[in-house]
Amino acid sequence: MLSAFLEDANRIDGIDVVTTWDARLGPPPQGKAEVHWVQTAEEERRLYEQLVKNCDATFLIAPEFDGYLTRRAECVASHNRPLCGPDVAAIRLCADKLELARHLQEAGVATIDTFPFDPSNVEESISSFPCVMKPRYGAGSQETQLMTDAATFKAVVANLDTDSQLHQGIVQPYLPGTPVSIAVIINSLGQCVHRFPPALQRLADDGFFTYQGGQVPVAEIPHAIVERLATEACNAVPGLRGYVGIDLIVPADAPKSAVIVEINPRLTTSYLGYRHLTKENLAERILFPDKLPNPIRWRSETITFTPDGQFSTTP
């Protein structure tokens, strides 16, 4: 995601792009970005704060787990600098899958049922099987697992590492259907000005739901239902701005019963597919959501992509 966004942002006239780059990753992407190499996490944190103070604005690419995304946004806010994306409160809410589900349900948005998981009281943590256990604060299917019965559930809990994020976990019912994501761009007034074509999420079928990439657009689900539900979800969360990704499940036999799974207040992997589905520079749309009001022109093609940026095109 970082490499792709750097490449696209570098093509925007009138801005200079600056980024940190971990030396362990090898050479950074080619381009005109000003790259600051770092050797350690502590060095990166110090440099990040300095760059936040020196730059005109910050665009964050960071995961929700361990509070990374929230803390980076808080750093920008603490220095009273512009953030090209959701504000701290919106990020904090979306990063908490339990609170987000409660918030959306109270707002009347169709959302998957979500319950807190208590390792010390397994029987009270679930009501039926199959179910899915995942971290309350997580990203990228990390430590997510299908639980088919009580024995499996108890065995997993009994063998949790002390540092496992599942000690702050949630449980959701397993809903068969098509896993779908959709990205939107929200302007400074909180309006969804662009809704991208829904994308199919390719997940491993081994019970761990490992993300394997996707396909845009997805043909077998009604786009209007996904777009409407995603818009409702975003409208229910004050402070969402810029690029936002929404994950949903669309039941095959009842597409009108689609539900929100989570909201990602950041750039998502689907960007790797979307950028090839249009001739436009999506980075410019994201960084300047008030500047280009005309609709994004999408190609009449299907893009299949992997998390490492490989893609193929089908007419």
C-alpha positions as semicolon CSV with decimal commas, in nm:
position;residue;x (nm);y (nm);z (nm)
1;M;0,000;0,000;0,000
2;L;0,276;0,243;0,089
3;S;0,468;0,177;-0,233
4;A;0,156;0,214;-0,447
5;F;0,042;0,531;-0,277
6;L;0,389;0,686;-0,295
7;E;0,401;0,620;-0,668
8;D;0,062;0,785;-0,721
9;A;0,117;1,078;-0,484
10;N;0,448;1,155;-0,653
11;R;0,257;1,223;-0,976
12;I;0,049;1,505;-0,824
13;D;0,167;1,847;-0,936
14;G;0,247;2,098;-0,666
15;I;0,320;1,868;-0,372
16;D;0,641;1,720;-0,235
17;V;0,611;1,375;-0,079
18;V;0,814;1,276;0,227
19;T;0,813;0,932;0,389
20;T;1,000;0,713;0,632
21;W;1,135;0,379;0,508
22;D;1,251;0,080;0,710
23;A;1,603;-0,018;0,601
24;R;1,511;-0,387;0,639
25;L;1,273;-0,354;0,340
26;G;1,555;-0,292;0,093
27;P;1,544;-0,013;-0,165
28;P;1,238;0,214;-0,150
29;P;1,008;0,255;-0,453
30;Q;1,145;0,458;-0,738
31;G;1,017;0,813;-0,756
32;K;1,076;1,165;-0,645
33;A;0,968;1,120;-0,283
34;E;1,206;1,236;-0,013
35;V;1,283;0,913;0,174
36;H;1,413;0,906;0,532
37;W;1,567;0,569;0,615
38;V;1,526;0,433;0,967
39;Q;1,693;0,141;1,143
40;T;1,472;0,092;1,451
41;A;1,112;0,145;1,559
42;E;1,219;0,408;1,814
43;E;1,412;0,599;1,549
44;E;1,108;0,590;1,322
45;R;0,877;0,725;1,594
46;R;1,106;1,020;1,662
47;L;1,149;1,096;1,295
48;Y;0,777;1,063;1,229
49;E;0,697;1,327;1,491
50;Q;0,957;1,562;1,346
51;L;0,819;1,518;0,995
52;V;0,464;1,580;1,119
53;K;0,576;1,916;1,258
54;N;0,765;2,011;0,943
55;C;0,516;1,903;0,675
56;D;0,199;2,078;0,562
57;A;-0,016;1,768;0,611
58;T;0,009;1,398;0,699
59;F;-0,143;1,093;0,529
60;L;-0,135;0,786;0,753
61;I;-0,093;0,424;0,647
62;A;-0,092;0,217;0,965
63;P;-0,281;-0,078;1,115
64;E;-0,536;-0,047;1,396
65;F;-0,384;-0,313;1,624
66;D;-0,180;-0,211;1,929
67;G;-0,317;0,142;1,887
68;Y;-0,071;0,227;1,609
69;L;-0,314;0,417;1,389
70;T;-0,476;0,601;1,679
71;R;-0,146;0,710;1,834
72;R;-0,012;0,835;1,501
73;A;-0,327;1,041;1,449
74;E;-0,302;1,176;1,804
75;C;0,053;1,288;1,731
76;V;-0,068;1,490;1,431
77;A;-0,349;1,645;1,638
78;S;-0,115;1,728;1,928
79;H;0,095;1,943;1,694
80;N;-0,217;2,105;1,546
81;R;-0,126;1,986;1,197
82;P;-0,369;1,880;0,920
83;L;-0,445;1,510;0,885
84;C;-0,554;1,384;0,541
85;G;-0,805;1,136;0,671
86;P;-1,040;1,065;0,963
87;D;-1,000;1,256;1,287
88;V;-0,875;1,094;1,607
89;A;-1,221;1,026;1,753
90;A;-1,339;0,849;1,435
91;I;-1,022;0,640;1,417
92;R;-1,048;0,544;1,784
93;L;-1,411;0,432;1,740
94;C;-1,352;0,234;1,420
95;A;-1,042;0,068;1,563
96;D;-1,256;-0,077;1,845
97;K;-1,467;-0,345;1,676
98;L;-1,689;-0,395;1,981
99;E;-1,771;-0,029;2,034
100;L;-1,815;0,029;1,661
101;A;-2,071;-0,253;1,637
102;R;-2,263;-0,110;1,933
103;H;-2,248;0,238;1,786
104;L;-2,373;0,129;1,443
105;Q;-2,653;-0,082;1,588
106;E;-2,770;0,212;1,800
107;A;-2,771;0,421;1,481
108;G;-2,991;0,163;1,309
109;V;-2,721;0,038;1,068
110;A;-2,731;-0,333;0,983
111;T;-2,426;-0,472;1,161
112;I;-2,301;-0,818;1,252
113;D;-2,371;-0,908;1,615
114;T;-2,056;-0,860;1,820
115;F;-1,990;-0,973;2,176
116;P;-1,694;-0,934;2,414
117;F;-1,484;-1,243;2,476
118;D;-1,382;-1,321;2,832
119;P;-1,107;-1,588;2,849
120;S;-1,191;-1,652;3,213
121;N;-1,554;-1,732;3,137
122;V;-1,574;-1,916;2,807
123;E;-1,931;-2,038;2,853
124;E;-2,061;-1,682;2,883
125;S;-1,866;-1,560;2,580
126;I;-2,067;-1,746;2,317
127;S;-2,427;-1,845;2,261
128;S;-2,408;-2,060;1,949
129;F;-2,176;-2,221;1,691
130;P;-2,023;-2,175;1,445
131;C;-1,875;-1,842;1,544
132;V;-1,568;-1,633;1,470
133;M;-1,320;-1,517;1,732
134;K;-1,096;-1,221;1,656
135;P;-0,909;-0,941;1,836
136;R;-1,116;-0,645;1,947
137;Y;-0,842;-0,424;1,803
138;G;-0,703;-0,589;1,492
139;A;-0,633;-0,566;1,122
140;G;-0,571;-0,800;0,830
141;S;-0,747;-1,109;0,975
142;Q;-0,480;-1,124;1,245
143;E;-0,555;-1,401;1,499
144;T;-0,901;-1,448;1,349
145;Q;-1,035;-1,804;1,371
146;L;-1,353;-2,000;1,299
147;M;-1,491;-2,191;1,599
148;T;-1,707;-2,484;1,495
149;D;-1,790;-2,620;1,841
150;A;-1,738;-2,563;2,213
151;A;-1,449;-2,811;2,238
152;T;-1,249;-2,626;1,970
153;F;-1,327;-2,295;2,132
154;K;-1,210;-2,407;2,475
155;A;-0,892;-2,564;2,332
156;V;-0,796;-2,241;2,156
157;V;-0,859;-2,038;2,470
158;A;-0,658;-2,279;2,685
159;N;-0,355;-2,239;2,457
160;L;-0,357;-1,862;2,414
161;D;-0,015;-1,700;2,442
162;T;0,016;-1,440;2,714
163;D;0,073;-1,170;2,454
164;S;-0,216;-1,276;2,231
165;Q;-0,449;-0,996;2,124
166;L;-0,738;-1,235;2,184
167;H;-0,717;-1,158;2,555
168;Q;-0,906;-0,852;2,438
169;G;-1,116;-1,039;2,188
170;I;-1,463;-1,043;2,041
171;V;-1,695;-1,315;1,915
172;Q;-1,924;-1,286;1,614
173;P;-2,161;-1,540;1,458
174;Y;-2,032;-1,704;1,143
175;L;-2,247;-1,578;0,855
176;P;-2,215;-1,768;0,527
177;G;-2,209;-1,536;0,229
178;T;-1,984;-1,327;0,009
179;P;-1,717;-1,122;0,190
180;V;-1,713;-0,783;0,024
181;S;-1,539;-0,451;0,077
182;I;-1,609;-0,109;-0,063
183;A;-1,407;0,211;-0,045
184;V;-1,548;0,561;-0,028
185;I;-1,399;0,908;-0,029
186;I;-1,548;1,154;0,218
187;N;-1,503;1,528;0,181
188;S;-1,436;1,792;0,446
189;L;-1,811;1,826;0,512
190;G;-1,844;1,457;0,594
191;Q;-2,019;1,373;0,266
192;C;-1,948;1,054;0,067
193;V;-1,849;1,211;-0,263
194;H;-1,715;0,895;-0,428
195;R;-1,820;0,532;-0,386
196;F;-1,583;0,284;-0,545
197;P;-1,712;-0,038;-0,707
198;P;-1,754;-0,313;-0,446
199;A;-1,464;-0,556;-0,426
200;L;-1,464;-0,929;-0,363
201;Q;-1,243;-1,032;-0,071
202;R;-1,052;-1,354;-0,128
203;L;-1,013;-1,525;0,211
204;A;-0,847;-1,856;0,294
205;D;-1,096;-2,136;0,362
206;D;-0,886;-2,298;0,636
207;G;-1,076;-2,137;0,921
208;F;-0,829;-1,851;0,968
209;F;-0,969;-1,617;0,699
210;T;-0,624;-1,506;0,582
211;Y;-0,662;-1,223;0,333
212;Q;-0,535;-1,329;-0,010
213;G;-0,630;-1,027;-0,217
214;G;-0,942;-0,951;-0,411
215;Q;-1,123;-0,870;-0,729
216;V;-1,278;-0,541;-0,841
217;P;-1,554;-0,509;-0,922
218;V;-1,742;-0,808;-0,783
219;A;-2,021;-0,912;-1,018
220;E;-2,238;-1,149;-0,818
221;I;-2,381;-0,905;-0,562
222;P;-2,610;-0,601;-0,601
223;H;-2,387;-0,295;-0,590
224;A;-2,666;-0,058;-0,485
225;I;-2,727;-0,248;-0,160
226;V;-2,358;-0,242;-0,067
227;E;-2,319;0,125;-0,156
228;R;-2,626;0,225;0,044
229;L;-2,524;0,028;0,354
230;A;-2,166;0,157;0,342
231;T;-2,292;0,515;0,313
232;E;-2,524;0,466;0,610
233;A;-2,236;0,331;0,817
234;C;-2,005;0,619;0,730
235;N;-2,276;0,875;0,797
236;A;-2,317;0,727;1,144
237;V;-1,953;0,792;1,239
238;P;-1,869;1,163;1,277
239;G;-1,521;1,265;1,172
240;L;-1,463;1,019;0,888
241;R;-1,274;1,191;0,607
242;G;-1,075;1,095;0,299
243;Y;-1,039;0,728;0,203
244;V;-1,240;0,484;0,415
245;G;-1,284;0,109;0,360
246;I;-1,593;-0,082;0,472
247;D;-1,611;-0,461;0,506
248;L;-1,945;-0,641;0,465
249;I;-2,094;-0,986;0,432
250;V;-2,363;-1,034;0,167
251;P;-2,568;-1,354;0,215
252;A;-2,607;-1,539;-0,114
253;D;-2,975;-1,618;-0,061
254;A;-3,069;-1,282;0,093
255;P;-2,851;-0,998;-0,038
256;K;-3,082;-0,739;0,116
257;S;-2,973;-0,875;0,455
258;A;-2,611;-0,763;0,407
259;V;-2,435;-0,648;0,724
260;I;-2,141;-0,428;0,811
261;V;-1,847;-0,618;0,964
262;E;-1,611;-0,325;1,024
263;I;-1,499;0,016;0,905
264;N;-1,132;0,073;0,822
265;P;-1,045;0,442;0,880
266;R;-0,739;0,420;0,656
267;L;-0,609;0,308;0,318
268;T;-0,696;-0,056;0,251
269;T;-0,536;-0,325;0,037
270;S;-0,817;-0,290;-0,218
271;Y;-0,645;0,031;-0,327
272;L;-0,399;-0,195;-0,512
273;G;-0,682;-0,310;-0,735
274;Y;-0,874;0,015;-0,761
275;R;-0,574;0,209;-0,891
276;H;-0,562;-0,020;-1,194
277;L;-0,937;0,003;-1,256
278;T;-0,914;0,369;-1,355
279;K;-0,688;0,593;-1,560
280;E;-0,721;0,861;-1,293
281;N;-0,481;0,927;-1,007
282;L;-0,675;0,808;-0,702
283;A;-0,416;0,955;-0,465
284;E;-0,514;1,302;-0,582
285;R;-0,880;1,224;-0,523
286;I;-0,801;1,101;-0,173
287;L;-0,574;1,388;-0,067
288;F;-0,798;1,657;-0,218
289;P;-1,156;1,526;-0,179
290;D;-1,308;1,874;-0,226
291;K;-1,113;1,955;-0,541
292;L;-1,248;1,712;-0,803
293;P;-1,626;1,667;-0,768
294;N;-1,682;1,492;-1,103
295;P;-1,736;1,113;-1,087
296;I;-1,437;0,881;-1,109
297;R;-1,423;0,710;-1,447
298;W;-1,381;0,335;-1,406
299;R;-1,265;0,096;-1,678
300;S;-1,495;-0,178;-1,808
301;E;-1,257;-0,444;-1,680
302;T;-1,207;-0,675;-1,386
303;I;-0,888;-0,644;-1,179
304;T;-0,768;-0,935;-0,968
305;F;-0,495;-0,840;-0,720
306;T;-0,282;-0,985;-0,442
307;P;-0,169;-0,819;-0,117
308;D;0,185;-0,773;-0,256
309;G;0,061;-0,564;-0,548
310;Q;0,051;-0,819;-0,830
311;F;-0,254;-0,791;-1,054
312;S;-0,416;-0,923;-1,368
313;T;-0,680;-0,772;-1,595
314;T;-0,982;-0,939;-1,754
315;P;-1,193;-0,755;-2,011
